[in-house]
């Protein structure tokens, strides 16, 4: 017959063994096998639980580029007058007289007030150097410069050469920034976007064929790199302007659109 002390010792050993077994079970990593739905877990070699995506998570993402060409129908130029004098008032008055004549010439060409915008008016002085017998430049009298410039939108590109001739005749001695655009670019944007999507689909189909899969539905599509200010590049193809004005060639405008498309695969 066991003594009471021996019985208690045996019970304590059994409890300790049961506690150790429970700790070992709690420390083992949880592993869920199989290709269940989204969020199912699969065991990794290191015993860490990892999420496994389903077929609906797989896809091919491509970027398509489309370009549409158009003939510009609007021209933008910057014209101005710079005058100088030995006094500020002289330079300002001279500039005012000549600029008034320039603006009158623009309006005589049926250019609306809304298409003429002042972009710069500046007054500055310059101290000219006068050569001295010693070979060193001495400060000469001050010369005052006045510059007045306007941006002009010409909505009939065929008249641009004549416009340039008339503003020069009216006294303009600063002309620069001639560029062209399309007044309504929505059609060019739509054409370029259609071509960009077709390009993206062709790229995705080529990749799917290489990977041995088939394309599914479109998962997502987004437009980028163009936005509200589409990319425009002047092309070399040029169209001569009629009339007897300055020889101006507006060329051809190319509008580019980029789209990113993700296709599901099956």
C-alpha positions in Angstrom: 0.0 0.0 0.0 1.4 3.4 -1.0 1.8 6.0 1.6 0.0 9.3 1.3 3.2 11.1 0.6 4.0 8.8 -2.3 0.5 9.3 -3.8 0.9 13.1 -3.6 4.3 12.9 -5.3 2.8 10.8 -8.2 -0.1 13.2 -8.7 2.4 16.2 -8.9 4.4 14.4 -11.6 1.3 13.7 -13.7 0.2 17.4 -13.5 3.7 18.6 -14.5 3.7 16.2 -17.5 0.3 17.4 -18.7 1.3 21.1 -18.4 4.5 20.5 -20.4 2.5 18.8 -23.2 0.1 21.7 -23.4 2.9 24.2 -23.8 4.4 22.2 -26.6 1.1 22.1 -28.5 0.6 25.9 -28.1 4.1 26.7 -29.5 3.6 24.7 -32.7 2.8 26.9 -35.8 -0.7 26.8 -37.3 -0.7 25.5 -40.9 -3.6 25.5 -43.2 -3.2 23.6 -46.5 -5.3 23.7 -49.6 -6.3 26.3 -52.1 -9.3 27.8 -50.3 -10.8 31.1 -50.9 -9.3 34.5 -50.4 -7.3 34.7 -47.1 -6.6 31.0 -46.9 -3.2 30.1 -45.4 -0.4 27.9 -46.6 2.6 26.6 -44.7 6.0 27.9 -45.6 9.2 25.9 -45.1 10.0 27.9 -42.0 6.7 27.1 -40.4 5.3 30.6 -40.7 1.7 31.0 -41.8 1.4 32.9 -45.2 -1.6 34.2 -47.2 -2.1 32.6 -50.6 -3.9 34.6 -53.3 -6.5 33.1 -55.5 -6.8 33.1 -59.3 -8.8 36.3 -59.2 -5.8 38.1 -57.8 -3.7 37.2 -60.8 -3.4 39.6 -63.7 -1.3 41.3 -66.4 -0.8 45.0 -66.1 0.4 46.9 -69.2 0.8 50.5 -70.4 -0.5 51.5 -73.8 0.5 54.6 -75.8 -1.7 56.2 -78.5 -0.9 59.1 -80.7 -3.3 61.1 -82.9 -2.2 63.7 -85.4 -4.0 66.9 -86.3 -3.6 70.2 -88.2 -3.2 73.2 -85.9 -5.9 75.9 -86.3 -4.7 78.4 -83.7 -1.4 80.3 -83.5 0.1 82.1 -80.4 2.7 84.8 -80.7 4.3 87.3 -78.4 5.0 90.7 -79.8 6.2 93.9 -78.2 8.0 97.2 -78.4 11.1 98.3 -76.6 12.1 101.9 -76.5 14.9 103.8 -74.9 15.6 107.4 -74.0 17.8 109.7 -71.9 14.9 110.2 -69.4 12.3 107.8 -68.1 9.4 110.0 -69.3 10.9 110.2 -72.8 11.2 106.4 -73.0 7.7 105.8 -71.6 6.0 108.3 -73.9 7.8 106.9 -76.9 6.7 103.4 -76.0 3.1 104.4 -75.4 2.8 106.0 -78.8 4.3 103.0 -80.6 2.4 100.4 -78.6 -0.9 102.2 -79.3 -0.1 102.0 -83.0 0.7 98.3 -82.6 -2.5 97.5 -80.9 -4.5 99.4 -83.5 -2.8 97.3 -86.2 -3.8 94.1 -84.4 -7.4 95.2 -84.1 -7.5 96.2 -87.7 -6.7 92.5 -88.5 -9.9 91.5 -86.7 -8.1 90.2 -83.6 -10.5 90.4 -80.7 -9.6 92.1 -77.4 -9.9 88.8 -75.6 -7.0 87.4 -77.7 -4.6 90.2 -76.8 -3.1 90.0 -73.3 -0.3 92.1 -71.8 2.3 89.8 -70.4 5.2 92.1 -69.6 5.7 95.8 -68.9 9.1 96.8 -67.6 11.3 99.9 -67.1 14.9 99.8 -66.3 18.0 101.9 -66.6 21.4 101.1 -68.0 24.7 103.0 -67.3 26.7 102.9 -70.5 30.5 102.9 -70.4 32.4 105.6 -72.2 36.0 104.8 -73.3 38.7 107.0 -71.7 42.2 107.8 -73.0 43.7 105.6 -70.3 41.8 102.7 -71.7 39.5 102.4 -68.7 35.8 102.7 -69.2 34.1 105.5 -67.4 30.5 105.6 -66.4 28.4 107.4 -69.1 24.9 108.8 -69.0 22.0 106.6 -68.0 19.8 105.2 -70.7 16.2 104.2 -69.8 14.6 101.2 -71.4 10.8 100.5 -71.5 9.5 97.2 -72.8 5.8 96.3 -73.4 4.8 92.9 -74.6 1.5 91.2 -75.4 0.5 87.6 -76.2 -1.7 87.4 -79.3 -3.9 84.5 -80.3 -4.4 84.2 -84.0 -7.5 82.0 -84.7 -6.9 81.9 -88.5 -3.5 80.3 -89.0 -3.5 81.1 -92.7 -3.3 84.8 -91.7 -0.3 84.5 -89.3 2.2 85.6 -91.9 0.2 88.7 -92.7 -0.2 89.5 -89.0 3.6 89.3 -88.5 4.2 91.6 -91.4 1.7 94.2 -90.1 3.0 94.2 -86.5 6.5 94.8 -87.7 5.3 97.6 -89.9 3.5 99.1 -86.9 6.8 99.2 -84.9 7.1 95.9 -83.1 10.8 95.1 -82.5 10.3 92.1 -80.2 8.6 89.0 -81.7 9.1 85.5 -80.3 7.3 82.4 -78.9 5.4 81.5 -82.1 3.6 78.2 -81.4 0.6 76.3 -82.6 -2.3 74.4 -81.0 -5.7 73.0 -81.7 -8.6 75.0 -80.4 -10.8 71.9 -79.6 -8.6 69.0 -78.7 -11.3 66.7 -77.5 -11.5 64.7 -80.8 -7.7 64.2 -80.9 -7.8 63.1 -77.2 -10.5 60.6 -77.9 -8.6 59.2 -80.9 -5.3 59.0 -79.0 -7.1 57.3 -76.1 -8.7 54.7 -78.3 -5.3 53.9 -79.8 -3.7 53.7 -76.4 -6.2 51.2 -75.1 -5.8 49.0 -78.3 -2.1 49.1 -77.8 -2.4 48.1 -74.2 -4.7 45.1 -75.1 -2.3 44.0 -77.8 0.6 44.1 -75.4 -1.3 42.1 -72.8 -2.3 39.5 -75.3 1.3 39.1 -76.4 2.4 38.6 -72.7 -0.5 36.2 -72.0 0.6 34.1 -75.0 4.2 34.0 -73.8 3.0 33.0 -70.3 0.6 30.3 -71.6 -2.5 31.9 -70.2 -5.6 33.6 -71.6 -6.8 37.2 -70.9 -9.9 37.7 -68.9 -11.9 40.8 -68.1 -10.5 44.2 -67.5 -9.8 44.6 -63.8 -8.8 48.3 -63.8 -7.9 51.0 -66.3 -6.4 54.5 -65.7 -5.1 57.3 -67.7 -1.8 59.1 -66.8 1.0 61.2 -68.3 -1.4 63.4 -70.2 -4.2 64.7 -68.1 -5.8 68.1 -69.0 -2.6 69.2 -70.8 -2.0 66.5 -73.4 1.6 66.1 -74.7 2.0 67.9 -78.0 5.0 67.6 -80.3 5.7 69.5 -83.4 6.2 67.1 -86.4 8.4 67.8 -89.4 5.6 67.5 -91.9 4.7 71.1 -92.8 2.0 72.9 -94.7 2.8 76.2 -96.4 0.6 79.2 -95.7 -1.1 81.1 -98.5 -0.9 84.9 -98.9 2.1 87.2 -99.2 3.0 87.4 -95.5 6.1 86.0 -93.7 6.7 82.4 -94.6 5.3 80.4 -91.6 4.8 76.6 -91.5 2.5 75.3 -88.7 3.5 71.7 -89.2 1.5 68.9 -87.7 0.5 68.4 -84.1 0.7 65.0 -82.4 -1.3 64.4 -79.2 -0.2 61.4 -77.0 -2.3 59.6 -74.4 -1.1 56.9 -72.0 -3.4 54.3 -70.3 -2.6 51.6 -67.8 -4.8 48.5 -67.9 -4.9 45.4 -65.8 -6.4 42.3 -67.3 -7.4 39.2 -65.3 -5.9 36.0 -66.5 -7.5 32.5 -66.7 
